[in-house]
Amino acid sequence: MDLAQLVNAAGADIAAVESPEQLEAFRIKYLGVKGLLKQASDHIKNVPADQRRAYGQSLNSAKQNITEAFQQRKLALDAQPAAVSGVDVTEPGQVRCDPYRPGALHIIQENIDDLIELFARMGFSVAEGPELEDEFHNFEALNVPADHPARHPLDNFYIDAPAGDLPLMLRSQTSNVQIRVLESQKPPVRIIAPGRVYRPDTVDATHSFMFHQLEGLYVDRHVTLVDLKTCIDLFARSFFGESVRTRFRPSFFPFTEPSAEFDVQFTHSSGSSRWVELGGCGMVDPNVLQAVGVDPQVYSGFAFGLGIERIVMRRHGIADIRDLFQNDVRFLRQFI
């Protein structure tokens, strides 16, 4: 094989290369695993023994020349400016796929607004309270004793406070709002308190360390358990549809007596039905009324608490609570 002719042919070919595609074709032809240089290397076994040394030196020189020519041409192509597409980049952009969409409230806030409107029709006004709370309003005034398991540091987010200050915590329930309202407003009181609450729960499909609750409170003369059951029934039918049913199951909460969990029965299109727990409720414990200066001999009341994420998931068929907080636009657009 004439190596001088091979080098000359490679020089002519590399001079004609004007694009990365042509450069790659050159590399395959001359430097590839089956290229001409590999063939020239394999030919050495056919060269007479006394000529092999000279042939090998010439082969190395040819390989070096062709490789250097390839590298120089590659650098030259890389340095060239990108081809102009003919588009004026100073012109205003054009939407070619998904048009701009207006913003919308988050699905949780939309449902909170719906709940506020629903309970407003029943005479409830909205009240707010601090998320950073003291133990008196979060526990003590709600008849939760100091040794109650609900106050354990592992079940709450306590905040380091300067020496001498009252211990603070991220509220674990929106029930703190009912205490603050009753401190400043004498009965009759009819309020709801939606807001964020915090508990150190392990995050999974149904639990989060931050979620939303809606606390309801009605205190007046002659308020009974019948009023509470009527309120829950009206809420369930208005929010989920007239076909749903509700039930109370006996339970225990330090701040209500008697206490109950309330469930809503949902019927699927297949005809099957399922009871789903939505929250807790009960008649306000007399000790809670006394703690805020309300005479339990004159006034009575009921309170209830809803997990907002729970009813949002049930209302919209969402299986995983984490989807509500991941800010995935593809997920959120389903509810616009």
One Martini backbone bead per residue (centre of mass of N, CA, C, O) as a GRO file, in nm:
protein
  336
    1MET     BB    1   0.095   0.037   0.024
    2ASP     BB    2   0.064   0.374  -0.054
    3LEU     BB    3   0.121   0.624   0.176
    4ALA     BB    4   0.151   0.884   0.010
    5GLN     BB    5  -0.128   0.865  -0.130
    6LEU     BB    6  -0.293   0.863   0.132
    7VAL     BB    7  -0.210   1.148   0.230
    8ASN     BB    8  -0.304   1.304  -0.021
    9ALA     BB    9  -0.604   1.217  -0.012
   10ALA     BB   10  -0.660   1.329   0.272
   11GLY     BB   11  -0.592   1.624   0.205
   12ALA     BB   12  -0.820   1.660  -0.004
   13ASP     BB   13  -1.060   1.581   0.176
   14ILE     BB   14  -1.021   1.789   0.412
   15ALA     BB   15  -1.051   2.045   0.229
   16ALA     BB   16  -1.371   1.965   0.163
   17VAL     BB   17  -1.456   2.022   0.445
   18GLU     BB   18  -1.781   2.195   0.581
   19SER     BB   19  -1.885   1.981   0.798
   20PRO     BB   20  -1.953   1.770   1.052
   21GLU     BB   21  -2.048   1.539   0.870
   22GLN     BB   22  -1.793   1.530   0.686
   23LEU     BB   23  -1.592   1.483   0.916
   24GLU     BB   24  -1.705   1.209   1.005
   25ALA     BB   25  -1.657   1.066   0.735
   26PHE     BB   26  -1.351   1.099   0.742
   27ARG     BB   27  -1.295   0.946   1.000
   28ILE     BB   28  -1.405   0.674   0.909
   29LYS     BB   29  -1.226   0.638   0.653
   30TYR     BB   30  -0.933   0.680   0.812
   31LEU     BB   31  -0.985   0.633   1.158
   32GLY     BB   32  -1.134   0.393   1.170
   33VAL     BB   33  -1.163   0.053   1.243
   34LYS     BB   34  -1.203   0.032   0.897
   35GLY     BB   35  -0.997   0.204   0.787
   36LEU     BB   36  -0.719   0.286   0.599
   37LEU     BB   37  -0.514   0.274   0.835
   38LYS     BB   38  -0.592  -0.011   0.927
   39GLN     BB   39  -0.520  -0.145   0.660
   40ALA     BB   40  -0.224  -0.056   0.658
   41SER     BB   41  -0.153  -0.204   0.921
   42ASP     BB   42  -0.232  -0.494   0.819
   43HIS     BB   43  -0.018  -0.496   0.575
   44ILE     BB   44   0.259  -0.556   0.726
   45LYS     BB   45   0.253  -0.876   0.688
   46ASN     BB   46   0.327  -0.837   0.361
   47VAL     BB   47   0.594  -0.731   0.432
   48PRO     BB   48   0.900  -0.752   0.411
   49ALA     BB   49   1.117  -0.784   0.665
   50ASP     BB   50   1.334  -0.563   0.558
   51GLN     BB   51   1.070  -0.333   0.533
   52ARG     BB   52   0.906  -0.292   0.798
   53ARG     BB   53   1.042  -0.058   0.941
   54ALA     BB   54   0.991   0.158   0.723
   55TYR     BB   55   0.685   0.118   0.708
   56GLY     BB   56   0.619   0.189   1.001
   57GLN     BB   57   0.725   0.481   0.994
   58SER     BB   58   0.535   0.573   0.765
   59LEU     BB   59   0.271   0.506   0.913
   60ASN     BB   60   0.306   0.699   1.153
   61SER     BB   61   0.327   0.955   0.981
   62ALA     BB   62   0.049   0.931   0.844
   63LYS     BB   63  -0.123   0.926   1.101
   64GLN     BB   64  -0.031   1.204   1.207
   65ASN     BB   65  -0.118   1.379   0.965
   66ILE     BB   66  -0.420   1.300   0.959
   67THR     BB   67  -0.488   1.373   1.253
   68GLU     BB   68  -0.406   1.672   1.242
   69ALA     BB   69  -0.601   1.749   1.015
   70PHE     BB   70  -0.856   1.678   1.170
   71GLN     BB   71  -0.819   1.865   1.419
   72GLN     BB   72  -0.800   2.136   1.266
   73ARG     BB   73  -1.078   2.116   1.130
   74LYS     BB   74  -1.245   2.097   1.389
   75LEU     BB   75  -1.163   2.371   1.509
   76ALA     BB   76  -1.270   2.541   1.272
   77LEU     BB   77  -1.567   2.455   1.293
   78ASP     BB   78  -1.613   2.539   1.596
   79ALA     BB   79  -1.548   2.855   1.530
   80GLN     BB   80  -1.795   2.878   1.383
   81PRO     BB   81  -2.076   3.022   1.333
   82ALA     BB   82  -2.387   2.991   1.351
   83ALA     BB   83  -2.642   2.941   1.170
   84VAL     BB   84  -2.868   3.134   1.010
   85SER     BB   85  -3.228   3.120   1.009
   86GLY     BB   86  -3.385   3.414   0.949
   87VAL     BB   87  -3.444   3.509   1.240
   88ASP     BB   88  -3.558   3.775   1.427
   89VAL     BB   89  -3.467   3.812   1.763
   90THR     BB   90  -3.611   4.109   1.804
   91GLU     BB   91  -3.870   3.992   1.785
   92PRO     BB   92  -4.152   3.906   1.894
   93GLY     BB   93  -4.290   3.655   2.035
   94GLN     BB   94  -4.426   3.327   1.968
   95VAL     BB   95  -4.696   3.120   2.009
   96ARG     BB   96  -4.677   2.762   1.928
   97CYS     BB   97  -4.841   2.608   2.160
   98ASP     BB   98  -4.895   2.716   2.461
   99PRO     BB   99  -5.089   2.929   2.583
  100TYR     BB  100  -5.155   3.169   2.774
  101ARG     BB  101  -5.245   3.166   3.122
  102PRO     BB  102  -5.430   3.229   3.369
  103GLY     BB  103  -5.451   3.262   3.681
  104ALA     BB  104  -5.503   3.074   3.996
  105LEU     BB  105  -5.623   2.927   4.247
  106HIS     BB  106  -5.572   2.713   4.467
  107ILE     BB  107  -5.743   2.435   4.548
  108ILE     BB  108  -5.751   2.495   4.850
  109GLN     BB  109  -5.854   2.790   4.838
  110GLU     BB  110  -6.112   2.732   4.685
  111ASN     BB  111  -6.235   2.554   4.914
  112ILE     BB  112  -6.226   2.762   5.135
  113ASP     BB  113  -6.417   2.961   4.995
  114ASP     BB  114  -6.655   2.763   4.982
  115LEU     BB  115  -6.679   2.726   5.290
  116ILE     BB  116  -6.729   3.018   5.368
  117GLU     BB  117  -6.988   3.050   5.202
  118LEU     BB  118  -7.150   2.823   5.328
  119PHE     BB  119  -7.134   2.920   5.634
  120ALA     BB  120  -7.252   3.201   5.583
  121ARG     BB  121  -7.545   3.088   5.528
  122MET     BB  122  -7.537   2.994   5.853
  123GLY     BB  123  -7.391   3.255   6.013
  124PHE     BB  124  -7.083   3.250   5.963
  125SER     BB  125  -6.781   3.379   6.057
  126VAL     BB  126  -6.453   3.497   6.022
  127ALA     BB  127  -6.157   3.376   6.190
  128GLU     BB  128  -5.840   3.463   6.343
  129GLY     BB  129  -5.501   3.334   6.413
  130PRO     BB  130  -5.215   3.235   6.535
  131GLU     BB  131  -4.950   3.015   6.454
  132LEU     BB  132  -4.798   3.138   6.691
  133GLU     BB  133  -4.822   2.979   7.004
  134ASP     BB  134  -4.945   2.919   7.311
  135GLU     BB  135  -5.032   2.684   7.550
  136PHE     BB  136  -5.294   2.803   7.648
  137HIS     BB  137  -5.447   2.823   7.365
  138ASN     BB  138  -5.371   2.524   7.262
  139PHE     BB  139  -5.449   2.377   7.562
  140GLU     BB  140  -5.548   2.475   7.846
  141ALA     BB  141  -5.820   2.619   7.749
  142LEU     BB  142  -5.891   2.315   7.616
  143ASN     BB  143  -5.853   2.093   7.849
  144VAL     BB  144  -5.534   2.029   7.838
  145PRO     BB  145  -5.326   1.873   8.013
  146ALA     BB  146  -4.990   1.849   8.089
  147ASP     BB  147  -5.007   1.508   8.066
  148HIS     BB  148  -5.087   1.500   7.785
  149PRO     BB  149  -4.996   1.347   7.492
  150ALA     BB  150  -5.049   1.600   7.296
  151ARG     BB  151  -4.790   1.764   7.450
  152HIS     BB  152  -4.568   1.629   7.330
  153PRO     BB  153  -4.272   1.708   7.175
  154LEU     BB  154  -4.309   1.482   6.942
  155ASP     BB  155  -4.615   1.624   6.864
  156ASN     BB  156  -4.454   1.903   6.833
  157PHE     BB  157  -4.372   2.254   6.760
  158TYR     BB  158  -4.131   2.389   6.933
  159ILE     BB  159  -4.007   2.706   7.060
  160ASP     BB  160  -3.752   2.887   7.126
  161ALA     BB  161  -3.720   3.082   7.424
  162PRO     BB  162  -3.661   3.315   7.618
  163ALA     BB  163  -3.594   3.371   7.920
  164GLY     BB  164  -3.921   3.388   8.081
  165ASP     BB  165  -4.080   3.296   7.854
  166LEU     BB  166  -4.322   3.166   7.693
  167PRO     BB  167  -4.401   2.899   7.541
  168LEU     BB  168  -4.375   2.806   7.201
  169MET     BB  169  -4.582   2.726   6.903
  170LEU     BB  170  -4.705   2.546   6.658
  171ARG     BB  171  -5.002   2.501   6.579
  172SER     BB  172  -5.218   2.199   6.604
  173GLN     BB  173  -5.477   2.394   6.596
  174THR     BB  174  -5.773   2.600   6.542
  175SER     BB  175  -5.885   2.617   6.842
  176ASN     BB  176  -5.741   2.878   6.936
  177VAL     BB  177  -5.952   3.077   6.816
  178GLN     BB  178  -6.191   3.032   7.008
  179ILE     BB  179  -6.049   3.148   7.255
  180ARG     BB  180  -5.989   3.436   7.145
  181VAL     BB  181  -6.282   3.509   7.086
  182LEU     BB  182  -6.402   3.459   7.379
  183GLU     BB  183  -6.219   3.677   7.514
  184SER     BB  184  -6.345   3.928   7.319
  185GLN     BB  185  -6.632   3.768   7.289
  186LYS     BB  186  -6.952   3.749   7.358
  187PRO     BB  187  -7.226   3.604   7.357
  188PRO     BB  188  -7.290   3.544   7.057
  189VAL     BB  189  -7.113   3.275   6.869
  190ARG     BB  190  -7.024   3.249   6.503
  191ILE     BB  191  -6.752   3.055   6.381
  192ILE     BB  192  -6.478   3.036   6.155
  193ALA     BB  193  -6.132   2.869   6.126
  194PRO     BB  194  -5.912   2.894   5.888
  195GLY     BB  195  -5.595   2.699   5.863
  196ARG     BB  196  -5.281   2.640   5.963
  197VAL     BB  197  -5.109   2.339   6.065
  198TYR     BB  198  -4.883   2.154   6.305
  199ARG     BB  199  -4.718   1.829   6.259
  200PRO     BB  200  -4.483   1.556   6.314
  201ASP     BB  201  -4.546   1.397   6.053
  202THR     BB  202  -4.530   1.149   5.835
  203VAL     BB  203  -4.489   1.149   5.506
  204ASP     BB  204  -4.770   1.072   5.297
  205ALA     BB  205  -5.067   1.017   5.133
  206THR     BB  206  -5.224   1.133   5.430
  207HIS     BB  207  -4.965   1.303   5.532
  208SER     BB  208  -4.857   1.608   5.711
  209PHE     BB  209  -4.680   1.871   5.874
  210MET     BB  210  -4.876   2.042   5.686
  211PHE     BB  211  -5.206   2.181   5.725
  212HIS     BB  212  -5.568   2.211   5.707
  213GLN     BB  213  -5.818   2.383   5.895
  214LEU     BB  214  -6.166   2.387   6.023
  215GLU     BB  215  -6.317   2.583   6.260
  216GLY     BB  216  -6.613   2.544   6.462
  217LEU     BB  217  -6.838   2.791   6.635
  218TYR     BB  218  -7.118   2.770   6.880
  219VAL     BB  219  -7.245   3.025   7.105
  220ASP     BB  220  -7.535   2.995   7.323
  221ARG     BB  221  -7.845   2.972   7.396
  222HIS     BB  222  -7.960   2.650   7.369
  223VAL     BB  223  -7.743   2.464   7.264
  224THR     BB  224  -7.736   2.161   7.074
  225LEU     BB  225  -7.687   1.854   6.925
  226VAL     BB  226  -7.891   1.909   6.702
  227ASP     BB  227  -7.744   2.153   6.583
  228LEU     BB  228  -7.491   2.003   6.502
  229LYS     BB  229  -7.616   1.788   6.314
  230THR     BB  230  -7.743   1.993   6.121
  231CYS     BB  231  -7.483   2.132   6.032
  232ILE     BB  232  -7.341   1.881   5.913
  233ASP     BB  233  -7.558   1.804   5.708
  234LEU     BB  234  -7.557   2.069   5.546
  235PHE     BB  235  -7.266   2.061   5.465
  236ALA     BB  236  -7.254   1.786   5.313
  237ARG     BB  237  -7.481   1.842   5.100
  238SER     BB  238  -7.360   2.111   4.986
  239PHE     BB  239  -7.063   1.997   4.913
  240PHE     BB  240  -7.136   1.680   4.795
  241GLY     BB  241  -7.444   1.633   4.807
  242GLU     BB  242  -7.766   1.503   4.857
  243SER     BB  243  -7.677   1.183   4.878
  244VAL     BB  244  -7.548   1.214   5.137
  245ARG     BB  245  -7.432   1.083   5.451
  246THR     BB  246  -7.446   1.092   5.811
  247ARG     BB  247  -7.234   1.029   6.109
  248PHE     BB  248  -7.196   0.937   6.450
  249ARG     BB  249  -6.909   0.878   6.666
  250PRO     BB  250  -6.787   0.801   6.943
  251SER     BB  251  -6.566   1.010   7.145
  252PHE     BB  252  -6.255   1.203   7.231
  253PHE     BB  253  -6.227   1.536   7.374
  254PRO     BB  254  -6.122   1.773   7.596
  255PHE     BB  255  -6.320   2.022   7.463
  256THR     BB  256  -6.552   1.796   7.455
  257GLU     BB  257  -6.907   1.731   7.584
  258PRO     BB  258  -6.972   1.547   7.386
  259SER     BB  259  -6.811   1.328   7.148
  260ALA     BB  260  -6.726   1.314   6.784
  261GLU     BB  261  -6.727   1.145   6.489
  262PHE     BB  262  -6.755   1.231   6.141
  263ASP     BB  263  -6.932   1.088   5.869
  264VAL     BB  264  -6.930   1.011   5.512
  265GLN     BB  265  -7.138   0.887   5.256
  266PHE     BB  266  -7.026   0.733   4.959
  267THR     BB  267  -7.142   0.692   4.622
  268HIS     BB  268  -7.086   0.504   4.360
  269SER     BB  269  -7.148   0.424   4.032
  270SER     BB  270  -7.160   0.108   4.112
  271GLY     BB  271  -7.318   0.133   4.418
  272SER     BB  272  -7.112   0.166   4.610
  273SER     BB  273  -7.009   0.226   4.954
  274ARG     BB  274  -6.853   0.482   5.182
  275TRP     BB  275  -6.700   0.558   5.479
  276VAL     BB  276  -6.581   0.892   5.579
  277GLU     BB  277  -6.365   1.062   5.762
  278LEU     BB  278  -6.369   1.432   5.846
  279GLY     BB  279  -6.411   1.465   6.174
  280GLY     BB  280  -6.465   1.660   6.465
  281CYS     BB  281  -6.693   1.678   6.760
  282GLY     BB  282  -6.899   1.886   6.989
  283MET     BB  283  -6.956   1.987   7.302
  284VAL     BB  284  -6.867   2.232   7.489
  285ASP     BB  285  -6.680   2.243   7.749
  286PRO     BB  286  -6.724   2.398   8.048
  287ASN     BB  287  -6.418   2.454   8.101
  288VAL     BB  288  -6.380   2.634   7.851
  289LEU     BB  289  -6.579   2.855   7.926
  290GLN     BB  290  -6.447   2.929   8.201
  291ALA     BB  291  -6.158   3.012   8.086
  292VAL     BB  292  -6.326   3.272   7.929
  293GLY     BB  293  -6.584   3.377   8.106
  294VAL     BB  294  -6.818   3.163   8.055
  295ASP     BB  295  -7.132   3.064   8.144
  296PRO     BB  296  -7.246   2.729   8.152
  297GLN     BB  297  -7.541   2.793   8.274
  298VAL     BB  298  -7.618   2.977   8.011
  299TYR     BB  299  -7.415   2.848   7.811
  300SER     BB  300  -7.374   2.693   7.489
  301GLY     BB  301  -7.197   2.456   7.261
  302PHE     BB  302  -7.028   2.404   6.948
  303ALA     BB  303  -6.775   2.194   6.781
  304PHE     BB  304  -6.559   2.178   6.483
  305GLY     BB  305  -6.338   1.972   6.265
  306LEU     BB  306  -6.160   2.012   5.955
  307GLY     BB  307  -5.997   1.850   5.693
  308ILE     BB  308  -5.925   1.998   5.405
  309GLU     BB  309  -5.763   1.792   5.241
  310ARG     BB  310  -5.964   1.562   5.276
  311ILE     BB  311  -6.204   1.702   5.120
  312VAL     BB  312  -6.052   1.759   4.861
  313MET     BB  313  -5.983   1.467   4.789
  314ARG     BB  314  -6.278   1.370   4.785
  315ARG     BB  315  -6.402   1.580   4.582
  316HIS     BB  316  -6.145   1.524   4.346
  317GLY     BB  317  -5.993   1.243   4.349
  318ILE     BB  318  -5.742   1.240   4.551
  319ALA     BB  319  -5.477   1.019   4.667
  320ASP     BB  320  -5.239   1.244   4.722
  321ILE     BB  321  -5.131   1.498   4.926
  322ARG     BB  322  -4.861   1.576   4.778
  323ASP     BB  323  -4.992   1.701   4.519
  324LEU     BB  324  -5.077   1.979   4.666
  325PHE     BB  325  -4.739   2.067   4.717
  326GLN     BB  326  -4.563   2.045   4.426
  327ASN     BB  327  -4.633   2.249   4.191
  328ASP     BB  328  -4.778   2.104   3.951
  329VAL     BB  329  -4.916   2.227   3.675
  330ARG     BB  330  -5.050   1.974   3.556
  331PHE     BB  331  -5.224   1.927   3.809
  332LEU     BB  332  -5.357   2.214   3.860
  333ARG     BB  333  -5.510   2.245   3.577
  334GLN     BB  334  -5.755   2.055   3.643
  335PHE     BB  335  -5.889   2.307   3.843
  336ILE     BB  336  -5.954   2.557   3.634
   0.00000   0.00000   0.00000
